[in-house]
Amino acid sequence: MNNKNKNKIKENLGYRIFVVCNTIIMILIVVATLFPFLYLVAQSFSSDKAIMQGTVGLLPKDFNIDTYKYVLFKGEFLHYYKNTIIYTLIGTVVSLLFSAMLAYPMAKKELGFNKFLTPFIIFTMYFGGSLISNYILVIKLGLKDKIGAFILPMMISTYYVILMKSFFQGIPKDLEEAGEIDGLSKFGVFWRIALPLSKPIMATMTLFYAVMYWNNWYNAFLYLRKEHWPVAYYLQTIIRGAGANDPDAQTVSANIKSCAMVLTVLPIICVYPFIQKYYVQGMMLGGVKE
């Protein structure tokens, strides 16, 4: 057997060992990732007594749906769920649009705003207004108890803007010049060329912004009345009040937190598969400079 064939055998053997080891490691990571969520689901469908005794594993013990009945039908859960959907949809669209409109001129030196915008945006990563100043600003703008009070304070994330900037820097300049030759303005180039080519990073940012708005409850705590609460803050109040004065809550106080977490995270889990194919590509392209 010649050296070439020996090397192929060694390479094939080494590659197979790598594949086996890599597969085992990835399976362990998946198990470690799924275990807490599956445990939460099992707890949410288990009896209060089984949870208190610590006998719940990956499968429910003494299966019941009392907790879900309490959370879904006690109070105005569906109303707050609707609020969250509205806030998430509007906030995600607005954040994507303004973040892209901010990131694009930062990425294009010829627009003349690059030298000013980039240091200004980076500055906000390290320094920001205090809670009191932000609260006063929201009040002065007349946003108290309005959807703007929930969305405006976190409308643009500096980190996400920088990721989008890096992606826009990778768009071929020849395409933009061709668009200008065809009569497009700078905004036309951004709207007709840059954005359609940015599906991977836009899909990634959609997931990030949607998760941010969906899970946010602190702005509601500061600025919104009860009828405008998102579901995240409503569930916070349920968790804090479980077993306090409500007799119905006392019977489900041990597993109500698990139920709340499952209901909160489930919509995001359902959305993720639809944009998963863009996720890795968007993060890779958005995180690499030209």
C-alpha positions as CSV (number, residue, x, y, z in Angstrom):
1,M,0.0,0.0,0.0
2,N,1.5,3.3,-1.1
3,N,1.8,6.4,1.2
4,K,-1.1,8.2,-0.5
5,N,-3.6,5.5,0.4
6,K,-2.2,5.3,3.9
7,N,-2.8,9.0,4.3
8,K,-6.3,8.7,3.0
9,I,-7.0,5.9,5.6
10,K,-5.6,8.0,8.4
11,E,-7.6,11.1,7.3
12,N,-10.8,9.1,7.0
13,L,-10.2,7.5,10.4
14,G,-9.4,10.9,12.0
15,Y,-12.4,12.5,10.3
16,R,-14.7,9.7,11.5
17,I,-13.5,10.1,15.1
18,F,-14.0,13.8,14.9
19,V,-17.6,13.3,13.6
20,V,-18.4,10.8,16.4
21,C,-16.9,13.0,19.1
22,N,-18.6,16.1,17.7
23,T,-22.0,14.4,17.5
24,I,-21.7,13.2,21.1
25,I,-20.8,16.7,22.3
26,M,-23.7,18.3,20.4
27,I,-26.1,15.7,21.7
28,L,-25.0,16.5,25.3
29,I,-25.4,20.2,24.6
30,V,-28.9,19.7,23.3
31,V,-29.9,17.6,26.3
32,A,-28.4,20.2,28.7
33,T,-30.3,22.9,26.9
34,L,-33.6,21.1,26.7
35,F,-33.6,19.7,30.2
36,P,-34.6,22.9,32.1
37,F,-37.4,23.7,29.7
38,L,-38.8,20.1,29.7
39,Y,-38.6,20.1,33.5
40,L,-40.6,23.4,33.6
41,V,-43.2,21.9,31.3
42,A,-43.5,18.8,33.5
43,Q,-43.8,21.0,36.6
44,S,-46.5,23.1,35.0
45,F,-48.6,20.0,34.4
46,S,-47.9,18.4,37.8
47,S,-49.8,18.6,41.0
48,D,-48.7,21.0,43.7
49,K,-48.1,18.1,46.1
50,A,-45.8,16.3,43.7
51,I,-43.7,19.5,43.2
52,M,-43.4,20.1,46.9
53,Q,-42.2,16.5,47.4
54,G,-39.7,16.8,44.6
55,T,-40.9,13.8,42.7
56,V,-41.4,15.6,39.3
57,G,-38.9,14.6,36.6
58,L,-39.1,15.0,32.9
59,L,-42.7,13.7,32.9
60,P,-45.6,15.3,34.8
61,K,-46.6,13.7,38.2
62,D,-50.3,13.6,39.1
63,F,-51.2,15.3,35.8
64,N,-53.4,18.3,36.0
65,I,-54.2,21.6,34.2
66,D,-55.4,23.6,37.2
67,T,-52.5,26.0,36.9
68,Y,-53.2,26.7,33.2
69,K,-56.9,27.2,33.9
70,Y,-56.0,29.7,36.7
71,V,-53.5,31.7,34.5
72,L,-55.6,31.7,31.3
73,F,-59.0,32.3,32.8
74,K,-58.3,34.1,36.0
75,G,-58.3,37.9,35.5
76,E,-57.5,39.3,32.0
77,F,-54.7,37.2,30.8
78,L,-55.8,37.1,27.2
79,H,-56.2,40.9,27.2
80,Y,-52.6,41.3,28.3
81,Y,-51.5,38.7,25.8
82,K,-53.1,40.8,23.1
83,N,-51.2,43.9,24.4
84,T,-47.9,42.1,24.2
85,I,-48.6,40.9,20.6
86,I,-49.4,44.5,19.6
87,Y,-46.3,45.9,21.4
88,T,-44.1,43.3,19.9
89,L,-45.3,43.7,16.3
90,I,-45.2,47.5,16.3
91,G,-42.0,47.7,18.3
92,T,-40.1,45.2,16.2
93,V,-41.1,46.9,12.9
94,V,-40.2,50.3,14.2
95,S,-36.9,49.2,15.7
96,L,-35.9,47.4,12.5
97,L,-36.7,50.4,10.3
98,F,-34.9,53.0,12.5
99,S,-31.9,50.7,13.3
100,A,-31.4,50.0,9.6
101,M,-31.7,53.7,8.7
102,L,-29.1,54.5,11.4
103,A,-26.7,51.7,10.5
104,Y,-26.7,52.3,6.7
105,P,-25.2,55.9,6.8
106,M,-22.7,54.7,9.5
107,A,-21.5,52.0,7.0
108,K,-21.1,54.4,4.0
109,K,-18.3,56.9,4.3
110,E,-19.4,58.7,1.2
111,L,-22.6,59.9,2.9
112,G,-20.7,62.2,5.2
113,F,-22.3,61.2,8.4
114,N,-20.0,58.4,9.3
115,K,-17.4,60.4,11.3
116,F,-20.2,61.9,13.5
117,L,-22.6,59.0,13.9
118,T,-20.2,56.2,14.7
119,P,-18.5,57.8,17.8
120,F,-21.9,59.1,18.9
121,I,-23.5,55.7,18.8
122,I,-20.6,53.9,20.5
123,F,-20.7,56.6,23.2
124,T,-24.3,55.5,24.1
125,M,-23.0,52.0,24.8
126,Y,-21.1,53.2,27.9
127,F,-23.0,56.3,29.0
128,G,-26.8,56.9,29.3
129,G,-29.4,58.8,31.1
130,S,-30.4,57.9,34.6
131,L,-33.7,56.4,35.5
132,I,-35.1,59.7,36.8
133,S,-34.1,61.6,33.7
134,N,-35.6,59.0,31.4
135,Y,-38.8,59.0,33.4
136,I,-39.0,62.8,33.3
137,L,-38.4,62.7,29.5
138,V,-41.3,60.2,29.0
139,I,-43.6,62.4,31.0
140,K,-42.6,65.6,29.2
141,L,-43.2,63.9,25.9
142,G,-46.7,63.0,26.9
143,L,-46.1,59.3,26.5
144,K,-47.3,58.2,30.0
145,D,-49.8,55.3,29.7
146,K,-49.2,55.1,25.9
147,I,-47.6,52.5,23.7
148,G,-44.7,55.0,23.0
149,A,-43.7,54.8,26.6
150,F,-43.2,51.0,26.3
151,I,-41.4,51.1,22.9
152,L,-39.4,54.4,22.8
153,P,-37.0,53.8,25.7
154,M,-35.6,50.6,24.0
155,M,-36.4,51.3,20.3
156,I,-32.8,51.2,19.2
157,S,-30.1,48.8,20.5
158,T,-26.6,50.0,19.9
159,Y,-25.2,46.5,19.6
160,Y,-27.7,45.5,17.0
161,V,-27.0,48.7,15.0
162,I,-23.3,47.9,15.0
163,L,-24.1,44.4,13.7
164,M,-26.2,45.8,10.9
165,K,-23.5,48.4,10.1
166,S,-21.0,45.6,9.6
167,F,-23.5,43.8,7.3
168,F,-24.1,46.9,5.2
169,Q,-20.4,47.4,4.8
170,G,-20.3,44.0,3.0
171,I,-22.8,45.0,0.3
172,P,-20.9,45.4,-3.1
173,K,-20.4,49.0,-3.9
174,D,-20.9,48.3,-7.6
175,L,-24.5,47.4,-7.0
176,E,-25.2,50.7,-5.2
177,E,-23.4,52.7,-8.0
178,A,-25.4,50.8,-10.6
179,G,-28.6,51.9,-8.8
180,E,-27.4,55.5,-8.7
181,I,-26.7,55.4,-12.5
182,D,-30.3,54.1,-13.0
183,G,-31.5,57.3,-11.2
184,L,-32.0,56.1,-7.6
185,S,-31.3,58.5,-4.8
186,K,-29.3,57.6,-1.8
187,F,-32.5,56.6,0.0
188,G,-33.7,54.7,-3.1
189,V,-30.4,52.7,-3.0
190,F,-31.0,51.9,0.6
191,W,-34.7,51.0,0.2
192,R,-34.5,49.2,-3.2
193,I,-31.0,47.6,-3.0
194,A,-29.6,47.5,0.5
195,L,-32.6,46.3,2.4
196,P,-33.6,43.5,0.0
197,L,-30.1,42.1,0.2
198,S,-30.2,42.2,4.0
199,K,-32.7,39.4,4.7
200,P,-30.2,37.4,6.9
201,I,-29.3,40.2,9.2
202,M,-32.9,41.6,9.2
203,A,-34.3,38.2,10.1
204,T,-31.7,37.9,12.9
205,M,-32.6,41.3,14.3
206,T,-36.3,40.5,14.0
207,L,-35.8,37.6,16.4
208,F,-33.6,39.7,18.8
209,Y,-36.0,42.7,18.9
210,A,-39.1,40.5,19.2
211,V,-37.6,38.6,22.2
212,M,-36.6,41.9,23.8
213,Y,-40.1,43.4,23.5
214,W,-41.9,40.2,24.4
215,N,-40.0,39.7,27.6
216,N,-39.9,43.3,28.7
217,W,-41.9,44.2,31.8
218,Y,-39.9,47.0,33.4
219,N,-41.1,49.8,31.1
220,A,-44.7,48.7,31.9
221,F,-43.9,48.8,35.6
222,L,-42.7,52.4,35.2
223,Y,-45.0,54.0,32.6
224,L,-48.2,52.0,32.0
225,R,-51.5,51.6,33.9
226,K,-52.9,48.1,34.5
227,E,-55.1,47.9,31.4
228,H,-52.0,48.5,29.2
229,W,-49.7,46.0,30.8
230,P,-48.0,43.4,28.7
231,V,-48.3,39.7,29.6
232,A,-44.8,39.6,31.0
233,Y,-45.6,42.1,33.7
234,Y,-49.0,40.5,34.4
235,L,-47.3,37.2,35.0
236,Q,-44.8,38.9,37.3
237,T,-47.7,40.1,39.4
238,I,-49.2,36.6,39.4
239,I,-45.9,35.1,40.6
240,R,-45.5,37.7,43.3
241,G,-49.1,37.3,44.5
242,A,-49.4,33.6,44.2
243,G,-50.6,32.2,47.5
244,A,-50.8,35.6,49.2
245,N,-54.4,36.5,49.5
246,D,-56.2,34.6,46.7
247,P,-57.5,31.1,47.8
248,D,-57.4,29.9,44.2
249,A,-53.8,30.9,43.8
250,Q,-52.8,29.0,47.0
251,T,-53.6,25.7,45.3
252,V,-51.3,26.3,42.4
253,S,-48.6,28.5,44.0
254,A,-45.9,25.8,43.7
255,N,-46.1,25.4,39.9
256,I,-47.5,28.7,38.8
257,K,-44.0,30.0,38.1
258,S,-43.4,27.1,35.7
259,C,-46.7,27.7,33.9
260,A,-45.9,31.4,33.6
261,M,-42.5,30.7,32.1
262,V,-43.9,28.2,29.6
263,L,-46.6,30.5,28.4
264,T,-44.1,33.4,28.1
265,V,-41.5,31.6,26.1
266,L,-43.7,29.4,23.9
267,P,-44.6,32.0,21.2
268,I,-40.9,32.8,20.7
269,I,-40.1,29.1,20.3
270,C,-42.8,28.9,17.7
271,V,-41.4,31.8,15.7
272,Y,-37.8,30.7,15.8
273,P,-38.0,27.8,13.3
274,F,-39.3,30.1,10.5
275,I,-36.3,32.4,10.6
276,Q,-33.7,29.9,11.8
277,K,-32.2,29.5,8.3
278,Y,-31.3,33.2,8.3
279,Y,-30.0,33.3,11.9
280,V,-26.5,31.8,11.6
281,Q,-25.9,33.5,8.3
282,G,-27.0,36.9,9.7
283,M,-24.8,36.6,12.8
284,M,-21.7,35.5,10.7
285,L,-22.1,38.2,8.1
286,G,-23.1,40.9,10.6
287,G,-20.2,40.1,12.9
288,V,-17.4,40.3,10.3
289,K,-16.0,43.6,9.1
290,E,-15.2,44.2,5.5
